[in-house]
Structures are given as C-alpha cells and as structure tokens.
Amino acid sequence: MSKNMGYALLAGLAAVVVLISGAVFVGAGVRGAAPDTAAPRGGENAAPASSGAWVGTWSASPASAEPNAPNGYPDASLRNVVHTSVGGSAARVRFSNLFGTRPLTITHATLALAAEPSSPAAAPGSMRRLTFGDRSEVTVPVGSAVTSDAVRLNVPAAADLLVTLYSPTGSGTVTHHPHARQTSYLARGDRADDTTGTPYTEQTAYWRHVTAVDVWTNETEAAVVALGDSITDGVTSSPGANRRWTDFLADRLRTERGAPRYSVLNQGISGNRVLLDASPTDLKNGPSALNRLERDVLSRTGAEVLVVQLGINDILKTPQQTDPRRIVDGLERITQHAHRRGLRVIGATLMPFGGHRKHNARLEAVRQQVNEQIRRGGVFDAVVDFDAALRDPAAPQRLLPVYDSGDHLHPSDSGFRAMAGALDLDLLKGASPARL
C-alpha cells in the first residue's frame, strides 16, 4: 500500500468514526474577537462534556503583514494546510488579524481532514462549518484574534487539516507566517465548504490568518512549545514533508515507549532575535522573543514546557550583539517570565555556523561564551546541547556535513532529526521550575 493510499484510508476512517455518543458541548464558546495576547488556555471555551482537556495540536506565530497584498483577499477562500501533532475528538481554530490594517470579516470558515497529505481536497464526511459564538460570521478587529466554537471531529495525530476562511471584503494587509514549508491554497469566491479541492488552483507557501488549532483529548497531558528562529521554523526542511526538528520531536513523543504524552507547538519565526524587534525594513522577522513571549508561548493552550532555541540572530544580524552577557540576560528573562506562569524551561546551546558568510573569530567567540554560560547552569531549568549534537568533531566551529543544509547555518533534514534526538525526553517531565 502506498503512503498516500494509507493516508486516504486513515482519513476516511477518521472521518466516519465521529463521536456519536450523547455528549454535548457546554459553555458559551467565543462571543466575539479577543486579543491574541489573551488566547484561551485549556477548557475555557466550549468543550465536550466528556473527560479530557483542550491542548494545542498545531500552531504558528503570526510573523508579519504579507507583502504585495495591501488589500487582502476580498471574495476569496484561503485554505490553509496544517499538520497535527496529537489527535482528539473535537477541535477549535484561532484566526489572527494582528497585522491587518482593516477589520477582518469572516463570513464562512470550515475545518476538514485532508484526503491526502498536502491535498486541498477533504476526506469524505469530515467537513465541518466553524462558528463563533454560534454565529457563522465574525469580525476580527485590527490587532486582535478570535477562536472558533468547538466542532466534533475525530482528528488523528500526524495528519493534515484544512482550515479555510472566506471574506467578502479585504482586511487590508494579511497576517501571515511566511516560511510554512507547506503548500496552502486559494480559490476565488466562497468555496470554504468545497470538498473536491478543484477550485483551489492558486498555491502559496504561506499560512494566512490561522495561528492555532486545539483539540479536545484525553490522550495528551499538555503541550511543549518551541520558541525559536529560522532553525525552529525549519526553513531548510523538505517542503510538505514535516521534517522540522519539532516534527521529529512530536514523532518521538508519539512512538517511544515511556515518552511523556505531550503535543508539540512550533513558535519559530525566521530571523527572530531575543533582544530586538525586526527592523522597519525587515518586518518578516517579527517582534523579539521577549516581546512575543506572552502571545506566542504563555497563551498557548495547554503549554507546560518551553524549549528555547534562540540567540544566533542576535549575533549575526545588524546591529550585531557582541556582548554575550546581554544575550544571556535576555534568555534569563524569558525563563523568569515562563516561571511566573508555571512553565518548565529547557534551553538550547547555539549551533555552529563556521563557513557561513558572516562567520568570523569575533562572532564565534560570542557564540562560545553564550554556550559556556548556558552549560554552566542558572539560565534555564535544563539544557539540550544542540551544539554538541550537530557539530563536526573534526571542525567544531562547523556543522557536521551530513547535518548541514549547505548554507553552514541551517540544518538538513538529517540535522533536524538529530536535534530532536538530542533532547532527553525525561527533561520534559522534570521537577518544578528551578529557582534561578
């Protein structure tokens, strides 16, 4: 049986095995748009009356306004393809207008299971209409976000979902995540409930407006949130193959005996820094990690563990930060903020970039000093040593060639797998946050 045939069978079974018990949804659901900084945590919105909890299964950080689309996409359906890390019996979706210049009016939104990986077609019987406070239409103010009501749908782990929204009018600039490494689609007119995928003739490498999918589950305890830059974003991973290091981590948590039952949420933004927001001429790199921490990490549904992979762009990007203490201070502040919300924090060492066009002895010394302070302790609750796991023993300032994508900074698929393998899963279930 081919991979696609197997996926189609899984999708069909998941679509027909819908929750048919007498369980009903309780709670009022979302009654309008809410600021993205106030994203609901598990159980605050409408939930099935069966045992379980809300946990994020997928997320992406809103990075910037989409270039070359100043008026948005009026009279168009945006079909986003997203990949789950864990499954559940119901789902809800979060839409953002963070970077919009006008209110975003959604008059038709749907959620479905993709018939095949990366396909715009829906699995038979899986299409669900999304509502917002029991209304089909919602207006998301500029700078805000909204979460849909829950819908019953058996969502498998490691499956592609189709999140579609239709707006009759443009939102102005479109809130997007530019390095999805996943093909999504656009159709003209209201095609939100189309199951064939045929009208979706335009492709995009972006995720537009959608920032999270939560599932109701009794199989997952909580979420691991990865806060990072392009390395966590997976910009050099194979498109459509879900080979970011966070995807490999999710695979380990699903399949390894004794692994903690966690979902994995990827909050990487390419070019992101610990200390500085993106410059006005390079907005796609997003706000600094410190400035987006509340929105992108602390508000994620079910967040319990934070993995921080950041710091190399502070060294590389102009203005270059050459004081390692300032970078470490910023990382410590991330840990302190996370501790106040009860999250355990695992920090990563900065990986080699020898051979990269910006590498020099001065910047290499900064990286080494940051890593020394991270390894010494007192910055995070625990450390994952990505540097040691991926460097070339014969040339420690460089990535091992098999782990190098070719630019001497970003890992290959094999490198991303090695990153996930370097994380001791026991660290995820460590003691309460350390007193730093």
Buried (B, 14 or more C-beta within 10 A) or exposed (E): EEEEEEBBEBBBEBBEEEBEEEBEBEEEBBBEBBBBBEBBBBBEBBBBEBEBBBBBBBBBBBBBBBEEBEEBBEEBBBBBBBBBBBBBBBBBBBBBBBBBBBBBBBBBBBBBBBBBBBBBBBBBBBBBBBBBBEEEEBBBBBBBBBBBBBBBBBBBBBBBBBBBBBBBBBBBBBBBBBBBBBBBBBBEEBBBBBBEBEBBEBEBBBBBBBBBBBBBBEBBBBBBBBBBBBBBBBBBBEEBBBBBBBBBBBBBBBEEEEBBBBBBBBBBBBBBBBBBBBEEEEBBBBBBBBEBBBBBBBBBBBBBBBBBBBBBBBBBBEEEBBEBEBBBBBBBBBBEBBBEBEBBBBBBBBBBBBBBEEBEEEBBEBBBBBBEBBBEEEBBBBBBBBBBBBBBEEEEBBBBBEBBBEBBBBBBBBBBBBBBEBBEBEBBBBEEBBEE
